[in-house]
Amino acid sequence: MAEPTTMLRCYTFTHWMLRTIQQGIQPAHAIAEMSTKYQSTDMNNLIYKAWAEQGKTMVCCNGGVSRELDEKWKILQAMEHKFPIAKFHEDEYSLGSLMTSMAIILPPEYYNAVPMFQPNTHGIERPASYDYYNHASNIGVHYPAGTPDFALIEMVQGCKLAT
């Protein structure tokens, strides 16, 4: 990781139809799932432990309705080889096994990436890539459109905070 582990953030995406108090509680359930999911010495466990011991910053986002949460979950699953992820479903009796929240722990290379635009003839402004440059370490990262990294950054930066 290019920056101190205190810069790790846990991003959560929670079903928007839940009451405000639940939008704060459900992310904790997803994080609890993460804590039991990664118990070995693999990289995801090390990232989770670093966040839990030194970072602790949570960003609770509006995840949209069930279909949007399912789409977001697919994006997170594509990144599990790099970052710890988890989701939480309520039980069958209370909310019919509804997925209520999901979580991923990310470094600044993702949540601080800058969109890079290229001129186009369609009049639609969408980033062609996201770039991140760490001046302290003199390291830059480029995330081109069409990659799982790009999809994750676009999702994280495009979500509104839960309210």
Secondary structure, DSSP 8 states (H G I E B T S, - for coil): --S-GGG-EEEEEEETTS-HHHHHHHHHHHHHHHHHH--SSSHHHHHHHHIIIII-EEEEEEEESHHHHHHHHHHHHTTTTTS-EEEEE--HHHHTT-EEEEEEEE-HHHHT-EEEE---SS----EEEEEEEETTTTEEEEEETTSHHHHHHHHHHH--B--
